[in-house]
Amino acid sequence: MGKLKKGYVQVYTGDGKGKTTAAFGLALRAAGYDLQVFIAQFIKGRRYSEIKALEKLKDNITIEQYGRGFFIRKESSSEDIKVAKNGVAKIKNLLTSGKYDLVILDEINVAVYFKLINLEDILDLIDLKPDDTELVLTGRKVDQRIIEKADLVTEMREIKHYYSNGVIARKGIEK
């Protein structure tokens, strides 16, 4: 679409809550300006409430998942790796197609950390990004080389979280 004069690379990382929320807030803002948005969720494979909400904005926002569910507490399988790598291959074509103004790679940093995806593939995606496309990468455990290539890096730092007091993820707030 090319409605942006200049697109940048943004990274939302850290151990605090809010990385995906910040990226999806940006998607909402972009849709309000009639920009075309593509969101790729890595690792995640469930139909979270944000996906249901974004489906209502399907004229401007496309979302696809390249994960089979969180496996943070267990090992990734060859199937997890295959799904993630297929996602990166699709995004490579999609990013250079000129169809999207904003591309969000949600939890991509975690996918790299768990070796579902090669770091070099993500660095290549950053290099392939057209000048008029915004690219957002989210997830904790971001590699220093991604930070160096990014134009904006925000770290969410947990100071206090009610999860520590036994509060489980609530519908419409955390899931």
N, C-alpha and C positions, 0 to 999 in steps of 0.2 A: 504494500500500500504506500509506504514511503511518506507518511504524514509527519514523521519526525524529521526535523532538520539534522539533528545529531542524536545518535543513540549511544548509550554508555553501558558499561558492564558493572552491575551491582552485585554485592555479596552480602547476604544476611546470615550470620553465623553466631556461635556461642552456645553456652549451656543453658541460657535463659529461655523462657517461653516467648513466642511471638514471631519467629522467623517466617513460617508459612503464612501466618496472619498478616504480616507486613507485606509479603509478596502478593497475597490475594487482595489486599487493600489497594495496592498499586494497579492490579488487574481491573478492579472495580472502577477506579479513577480513569484508567485508560478507556474502558468501555463507555464511560460517560462522555468521553471526548470522541467517540465513534472510532477508536483505534481497534485494530484486530489483534487479539491476544491468543497465544497458544501456551497452555500450561501442561508440562510433563511432570507427573509425580513418579519419582523413583522410590523403590522399596515398598511404598504404600500400595495396597491392593484391595482395600475395602472401600465401600461406597460411603464415605464420610459425609456429614451434613453440608460441608462447603461445596461438595460436588453437586449435591441436589440443588443448592441455591444457584450455583453458577450455570446449571442447565437452563435456568430461566433467562439467562443472558446469552443463549447459544448463537445469536446473530453476530456477536462480537467476541465471545470467549469459547474456545475449544479446549477441552481438558481430556487427557488420556493418562492412564496409569501403566507404568512399566515396572511393576512389582507384584509380588504375590502375598504381601502382608509383612508386617514388621517381624524381623527375625533377630533383633538386637541381642536377645538372650540365647540364641542358638546359632549354629553355623549356617552360612549360606550354602545353597545347593547348586549343582550345575544348571538346574532349571532357573534359579534366581539370576544367575550370571547371564544365561541366554536371553531372558526377558529384558534385562537391563541393557545388554549390548544391542539388541534389536531396537530398543528405544533410542539409543544414541545414533544408530544408523539412520533411523527415520528423521530424527531432529536435524541431523546434518543436511539432509535434503530440504527439509522444511525451512530451516534457518536461512538458507540461500535462495529460497523460492521467491522472496519479495512479498509473500502473501501476508505476513504478520509483522506488526509494528513492535510488539512486545512478546518476548519468549521467556517463560519462567521455567527453570529446571529445579523443581522442588525436591529437596533431600538429595540432590546430586552429590554434594560433598560427602555425605554419609555413604553413598554408593561407591564413591572412589575410595574412601577410608576402608571399607570392607572388601575392596578389590573386586567388586562386581563389574566395575568399569575401569579402564586404564586412565590414569591421570593425563597421559599424552593426548588421549582422545578429547578430553575436556579442554585442554589448552588449545588444541586444533580448532574446536568449536568457537572458542573465544576469538581466535585469529580469523576464522571464516565469517564472523558476524559482519553483516553489511553496516555501513556507516549510519544508516537511518533506522537501525533496529536497536531496541533496548534489550539487553540480556540480563536476567536475574538468576543467580545461583543461590540456593538456600541449603542449610544443614550445618550441623556442628562438625567439628574435626576438619575444617577446611585446610587444604594444603597451602603452604607458604607461597608456592609458585602461582597459585590462583589469586591469592591476595595481591601479589606483585603485578599481575596483569589487569586487575580490576581497577575501575575508576572510583568506586565508592565501596567501602567495606563498613558494615555496621555489625557490632558484636552485641548480642543480647546476653546480659550477665545476670544470672540468678542471684538475687539478694535474699529473697524469702519466697517460699512457695508453699501453698497449703497442702500440696501432695505429701510433704514431710509430716503432716498431722493426720494422714490417713484419708484425705479427700481423694476419691477416685475421679477419673475423667467423667465430666458431666455432658450430657447431650446438649448440643447447641453452644457450648462454651469451649470445651477441649476436644470434642469429637463430633 
